[in-house]
Amino acid sequence: MAGCFCHGCLGPSSYKVGTMAEKFDCHYCRDNLQGKKYVQKDGHHCCLKCFDKFCANTCVQCRKPIGADSKEVHYKNRYWHDTCFRCSKCLQPLASETFVAKDNKILCNKCTTREDNPKCKGCLKPIVAGDQNVEYKGTVWHKDCFTCSNCKQVIGTGSFFPKGEDFYCVTCHEAKFAKHCVKCNKAITSGGITYQDQPWHAECFVCVTCSKKLAGQRFTAVEDQYYCVDCYKNFVAKKCAGCKNPITGFGKGSSVVAYEGQSWHDYCFHCKKCSVNLANKRFVFHQEQVYCPDCAKKL
């Protein structure tokens, strides 16, 4: 990344070199290592020759193995001989110096300043090596120049919300733009649901009886209270005077017949004697029972 002020790591990163005092054989060629220099890597012991052949990292610059006796520089999963780790432009040795990684190249500080440095969107001054910066969609700011458009506080590398050409910190975005949940009155920053033009957190829109989440589920609203299907059946719904089961308004029997304080599924509203269905027909109500006109005459 342009403008990244870095140090490489000098020395082996995942192995150690020593002289073998015990009786061990090379993991690869099986030669006796006792009294010889060896390398221990990934739990295995091997001679220097096999290390170079099978284990050594390859130098990015010269493409040769970095032997166990060589000094190695490693940076972001890339490796160099210490003598190969140089500025891409002036070839100054950088193994023990600070440097800039730019466009997959390694540059010294002087060569970096000669490059076309990006300009800060905030103060319009160049962003040079060592400056902490923020980049968003190809635009760059000094870290301290990247501020909230509303409260003017430094956002830096913190979370933010873009709105056109403006940027808002989390607090200002919530106060200025975010919807607030009807139940808890807290900002809905992601997700959320809307019912009858009112916003809710999904975790707040729950059955008033069992607290089951209702988002994406069938539910019933009764006097600004919300019930899942099971709780509505068990605790709220009227019972059919015919079959004694709840009248839910879901599926079969969504039409209801109501009379004298009693309710029936439309398919349960039939004559007590002849069983003809009387929904949307004339009927006689006698001693809490429903009859068709013909059967009523015979009572």
C-alpha positions in Angstrom: 0.0 0.0 0.0 1.3 3.4 -0.9 2.6 5.3 2.1 3.0 2.3 4.4 6.0 3.0 6.7 7.5 -0.4 7.5 10.3 -2.5 8.9 11.3 -5.9 7.6 12.0 -8.8 9.9 15.6 -10.0 9.8 16.5 -13.6 10.5 14.8 -17.0 10.2 11.1 -17.0 11.0 10.2 -20.6 11.5 13.4 -22.7 12.0 16.5 -22.8 14.1 20.1 -23.7 13.3 22.5 -25.5 15.5 25.2 -28.2 15.9 23.7 -31.7 16.7 25.0 -33.2 19.9 22.8 -36.3 19.8 22.4 -39.1 17.4 19.9 -38.0 14.8 19.6 -38.7 11.1 18.6 -36.2 8.5 14.9 -36.4 7.9 15.4 -36.4 4.1 18.7 -38.0 3.2 19.1 -40.1 6.4 22.8 -39.0 6.9 24.0 -39.0 10.5 23.8 -35.4 11.9 25.8 -35.9 15.1 28.5 -33.3 15.4 27.3 -31.5 12.2 25.3 -28.3 11.7 21.6 -29.0 11.2 18.3 -27.2 10.8 15.2 -27.9 12.9 12.0 -26.9 11.0 8.4 -28.1 11.5 9.6 -30.7 14.1 12.1 -32.3 11.7 15.9 -32.2 11.7 17.8 -32.0 8.4 21.2 -31.3 7.1 22.1 -27.9 5.5 22.1 -29.4 2.0 18.6 -30.9 2.3 17.3 -27.7 3.9 18.4 -25.7 0.9 16.8 -28.3 -1.4 13.5 -28.9 0.4 12.8 -26.3 3.0 14.5 -23.0 2.2 12.4 -19.9 1.2 13.1 -18.5 -2.3 14.5 -15.0 -2.5 12.1 -12.7 -4.3 15.0 -10.8 -5.9 17.5 -13.4 -7.1 15.1 -16.4 -7.1 17.7 -18.6 -5.3 17.2 -20.5 -2.1 17.9 -18.6 1.1 20.3 -21.0 2.9 20.2 -21.7 6.6 23.5 -19.8 7.0 22.2 -16.7 5.2 20.5 -13.8 6.8 16.9 -13.6 5.6 14.5 -10.6 5.5 10.8 -11.5 5.4 7.9 -9.1 4.9 4.2 -10.0 4.3 5.0 -13.6 3.2 7.8 -12.6 0.9 11.5 -13.4 1.5 14.8 -12.0 0.5 18.5 -12.5 1.2 19.5 -9.6 3.4 21.9 -8.5 0.6 19.1 -8.6 -2.0 16.7 -6.5 0.0 17.3 -3.2 -1.7 15.4 -0.2 -2.9 13.8 -0.9 -6.3 15.0 2.4 -7.6 18.4 3.4 -6.1 19.4 -0.1 -4.9 20.2 1.1 -1.4 20.4 -1.8 1.1 17.3 -1.8 3.3 17.7 -4.8 5.5 18.1 -2.7 8.6 16.3 0.5 7.4 12.8 1.6 7.2 11.2 1.4 3.8 7.9 1.9 1.9 6.0 -1.0 0.2 4.3 0.5 -2.9 2.7 -1.3 -5.8 4.5 -4.5 -4.8 7.9 -2.7 -4.8 10.2 -1.9 -2.0 11.4 1.8 -1.9 13.6 3.8 0.5 12.2 6.9 2.0 14.1 9.3 -0.4 12.8 7.5 -3.5 9.3 7.5 -2.1 9.3 11.2 -1.7 10.2 11.6 -5.4 7.2 9.6 -6.4 3.9 11.4 -7.1 2.5 11.3 -3.7 -1.3 11.3 -3.4 -3.0 14.5 -2.0 -5.1 14.4 1.1 -8.8 15.1 0.3 -9.1 17.1 3.5 -6.1 19.4 3.7 -4.9 19.0 0.0 -1.3 18.4 1.2 0.7 15.4 0.0 0.6 12.2 2.0 4.3 11.2 2.4 6.0 8.1 3.8 5.3 7.6 7.5 1.9 9.5 7.4 -1.0 7.5 8.7 -3.8 7.7 6.1 -7.3 6.5 5.3 -8.4 5.4 1.8 -11.9 4.9 0.6 -12.9 4.3 -3.1 -9.7 5.7 -4.5 -9.7 8.9 -2.3 -7.1 9.3 0.4 -7.0 11.4 3.6 -4.5 11.9 6.4 -5.9 10.0 9.3 -6.6 13.2 11.3 -8.2 14.9 8.3 -10.9 12.2 7.9 -13.6 13.7 10.0 -17.4 13.4 10.5 -19.3 15.8 8.3 -21.7 16.5 11.1 -19.8 16.7 14.4 -16.3 17.3 12.8 -14.7 14.8 15.1 -11.9 12.7 13.7 -13.1 9.3 12.4 -9.6 8.1 11.5 -9.7 4.4 11.0 -13.0 4.0 12.9 -16.4 2.9 11.5 -18.2 5.4 9.3 -21.2 5.7 7.0 -20.9 7.4 3.6 -23.8 9.6 2.3 -23.0 11.1 -1.1 -19.9 13.3 -0.6 -20.3 13.3 3.2 -19.1 10.8 5.8 -20.7 10.3 9.3 -19.5 8.7 12.4 -21.7 6.0 13.9 -23.3 8.2 16.5 -24.2 11.0 14.1 -25.5 8.6 11.4 -27.8 7.0 13.9 -29.1 10.3 15.2 -29.5 11.8 11.7 -30.6 9.0 9.4 -31.2 5.7 11.2 -34.8 4.6 11.9 -35.6 3.9 15.6 -37.4 0.7 16.7 -41.0 1.2 17.9 -40.4 -1.0 20.9 -37.0 -0.2 22.3 -36.5 3.2 20.6 -32.9 2.3 19.7 -31.5 2.9 16.2 -31.8 0.2 13.6 -28.4 0.1 12.1 -28.8 -3.1 10.0 -31.6 -5.5 9.1 -34.8 -4.7 10.8 -38.4 -5.1 9.6 -41.3 -2.8 8.9 -45.0 -3.5 9.8 -47.7 -1.0 9.0 -45.0 1.6 8.2 -43.4 1.2 11.6 -39.8 0.0 12.0 -38.7 -2.7 14.4 -35.6 -4.7 15.2 -36.3 -8.2 14.2 -35.5 -9.3 17.8 -38.1 -6.8 19.1 -40.9 -7.9 16.9 -42.0 -10.9 19.0 -45.2 -12.7 20.2 -46.5 -10.9 23.3 -47.1 -14.2 25.0 -44.2 -16.6 24.2 -41.6 -14.0 22.8 -41.2 -16.0 19.6 -39.7 -13.9 16.8 -42.4 -13.1 14.3 -40.4 -11.8 11.3 -41.1 -14.0 8.3 -43.8 -15.9 10.3 -47.6 -15.8 10.3 -49.0 -13.8 13.1 -52.1 -11.9 14.2 -52.4 -8.4 15.6 -55.0 -7.7 18.3 -55.3 -4.2 19.8 -51.6 -3.4 19.0 -50.5 -6.7 20.5 -48.9 -9.4 18.2 -49.4 -13.1 18.6 -47.9 -16.1 16.9 -50.4 -18.6 15.4 -50.2 -21.0 18.3 -50.6 -18.4 21.0 -53.4 -16.7 19.2 -55.2 -20.1 18.9 -54.6 -20.9 22.6 -55.2 -17.6 24.3 -57.0 -15.1 22.1 -59.1 -16.8 19.4 -62.8 -17.4 20.0 -63.9 -21.0 20.0 -66.4 -22.3 17.4 -69.7 -23.1 19.0 -69.9 -26.0 16.6 -66.6 -27.9 16.6 -65.1 -26.1 19.8 -61.8 -25.4 17.9 -60.3 -21.9 17.7 -61.5 -19.6 15.0 -58.1 -18.3 13.7 -59.0 -16.7 10.4 -56.2 -18.8 8.8 -56.9 -21.3 6.0 -60.1 -23.2 5.9 -62.9 -21.5 7.9 -61.5 -18.0 7.4 -65.2 -16.8 7.2 -67.0 -16.6 10.5 -70.7 -16.5 11.5 -71.5 -14.6 14.6 -74.9 -14.5 16.4 -76.1 -13.8 19.9 -72.5 -13.7 21.3 -71.5 -17.0 19.7 -69.3 -17.6 16.7 -68.9 -20.5 14.3 -66.7 -21.4 11.4 -68.8 -21.0 8.3 -68.5 -24.7 7.6 -69.7 -25.5 11.1 -72.8 -23.4 10.9 -75.4 -26.0 10.0 -78.9 -27.2 11.0 -79.0 -29.2 14.3 -81.4 -31.7 12.8 -80.8 -32.0 9.0 -77.2 -30.7 9.0 -77.7 -28.5 6.0 -75.1 -25.6 6.0 -76.8 -22.3 6.9 -73.9 -19.9 6.2 -75.4 -16.9 4.3 -78.9 -18.5 4.6 -82.0 -17.9 6.7 -82.0 -19.8 10.0 -83.9 -20.1 13.3 -82.0 -19.9 16.6 -83.9 -21.9 19.3 -82.6 -22.8 22.8 -78.9 -22.1 21.8 -79.2 -24.3 18.7 -79.4 -23.4 15.0 -82.1 -24.9 12.7 -83.1 -24.4 9.1 -86.7 -22.9 8.7 -88.2 -26.3 7.6 -86.8 -28.2 10.7 -87.7 -25.3 13.0 -91.4 -25.8 12.0 -91.3 -29.3 13.3 -90.0 -28.4 16.7 
